[in-house]
Amino acid sequence: MKKIDIKDLKGNAVSLFDDKWCLITAGVGENYNTMTASWGAMGELWNKDVCFCFIRPQRYTYEFTEKNELFTLSFFGEEYRKALSFCGTKSGRDFDKAKETGLTPMEIDGSVSFEESEIVIVLRKVAYQDINPEGFLDKAIDGNCYPQKDYHRMYIGEVVSCYVK
Ligand SMILES: Cc1cc2nc3c(=O)[nH]c(=O)nc-3n(C[C@H](O)[C@H](O)[C@H](O)COP(=O)(O)O)c2cc1C
């Protein structure tokens, strides 16, 4: 993969998350987990290039984003939609997701991504915030997105590096 400045990343950030989806991966070596995500953002905060992602506390991946300083966002071509669907509906507690999908884990700047990725963003956690429903001005969000009251933890990650194929 080729290392680039994230400002040179092609594509639309909204579409990258909402249409393409990504894998959020955290851990080291074989001790990692990955899950599909389509809610997230990229931008600028605190004079840093950042990505935001949102992980519900019951996800197995949450245990890894909690324990590790680094995590990655990996984006794939359309041919991996099935693999991403698997990683977004099954838990790493029950399945070896790499084995089941054929994705090949790889070490990248101290974290983990997959060889099949088109884009990899390595992030260092700089802040987290739990979604507080008291802050919802659009009251429909709570019922629509949180019927089980399982509010996401938002992680803000500073971009460590960005790679494209
Ligand atoms: C398209 C898609 C997008 C998803 N986006 C998120 C997300 O942004 N945050 C989240 O907590 N779960 C999201 N999920 C659900 C997790 O990927 C799913 O619960 C997964 O099985 C968790 O795996 P784990 O238990 O191995 O961490 C999404 C699922 C799909 C299919």
The ligand as an SDF file (V2000), in Angstrom:
LIG
                    3D

 31 33  0  0  0  0  0  0  0  0999 V2000
  -23.5790   -1.9160    7.7430 C   0  0  0  0  0  0  0  0  0  0  0  0
  -23.3590   -2.0730    9.2110 C   0  0  0  0  0  0  0  0  0  0  0  0
  -22.9460   -0.9700    9.9520 C   0  0  0  0  0  0  0  0  0  0  0  0
  -22.7300   -1.0550   11.3460 C   0  0  0  0  0  0  0  0  0  0  0  0
  -22.2900    0.0410   12.0260 N   0  0  0  0  0  0  0  0  0  0  0  0
  -22.0540   -0.0550   13.3620 C   0  0  0  0  0  0  0  0  0  0  0  0
  -21.5380    1.0770   14.0830 C   0  0  0  0  0  0  0  0  0  0  0  0
  -21.2440    2.1490   13.5170 O   0  0  0  0  0  0  0  0  0  0  0  0
  -21.3880    0.9310   15.4280 N   0  0  0  0  0  0  0  0  0  0  0  0
  -21.6770   -0.2360   16.0990 C   0  0  0  0  0  0  0  0  0  0  0  0
  -21.5140   -0.3120   17.3260 O   0  0  0  0  0  0  0  0  0  0  0  0
  -22.1410   -1.3190   15.4170 N   0  0  0  0  0  0  0  0  0  0  0  0
  -22.3090   -1.2570   14.0750 C   0  0  0  0  0  0  0  0  0  0  0  0
  -22.7430   -2.3590   13.3790 N   0  0  0  0  0  0  0  0  0  0  0  0
  -22.9790   -3.6260   14.0940 C   0  0  0  0  0  0  0  0  0  0  0  0
  -21.6900   -4.4430   14.3740 C   0  0  0  0  0  0  0  0  0  0  0  0
  -20.8440   -4.4830   13.2440 O   0  0  0  0  0  0  0  0  0  0  0  0
  -22.1040   -5.8750   14.7550 C   0  0  0  0  0  0  0  0  0  0  0  0
  -22.8750   -5.8520   15.9290 O   0  0  0  0  0  0  0  0  0  0  0  0
  -20.9390   -6.8350   14.8870 C   0  0  0  0  0  0  0  0  0  0  0  0
  -21.4480   -8.1400   14.8390 O   0  0  0  0  0  0  0  0  0  0  0  0
  -20.1330   -6.6210   16.1640 C   0  0  0  0  0  0  0  0  0  0  0  0
  -19.1160   -7.5730   16.1800 O   0  0  0  0  0  0  0  0  0  0  0  0
  -18.2130   -7.8780   17.4570 P   0  0  0  0  0  0  0  0  0  0  0  0
  -19.1350   -8.3770   18.5680 O   0  0  0  0  0  0  0  0  0  0  0  0
  -17.2500   -8.9570   16.9720 O   0  0  0  0  0  0  0  0  0  0  0  0
  -17.5320   -6.6040   17.8200 O   0  0  0  0  0  0  0  0  0  0  0  0
  -22.9490   -2.2870   12.0030 C   0  0  0  0  0  0  0  0  0  0  0  0
  -23.3800   -3.4000   11.2620 C   0  0  0  0  0  0  0  0  0  0  0  0
  -23.5630   -3.3040    9.8810 C   0  0  0  0  0  0  0  0  0  0  0  0
  -23.9920   -4.5130    9.0950 C   0  0  0  0  0  0  0  0  0  0  0  0
  1  2  1  0
  2  3  1  0
  2 30  2  0
  3  4  2  0
  4  5  1  0
  4 28  1  0
  5  6  2  0
  6  7  1  0
  6 13  1  0
  7  8  2  0
  7  9  1  0
  9 10  1  0
 10 11  2  0
 10 12  1  0
 12 13  2  0
 13 14  1  0
 14 15  1  0
 14 28  1  0
 15 16  1  0
 16 17  1  0
 16 18  1  0
 18 19  1  0
 18 20  1  0
 20 21  1  0
 20 22  1  0
 22 23  1  0
 23 24  1  0
 24 25  2  0
 24 26  1  0
 24 27  1  0
 28 29  2  0
 29 30  1  0
 30 31  1  0
M  END
$$$$
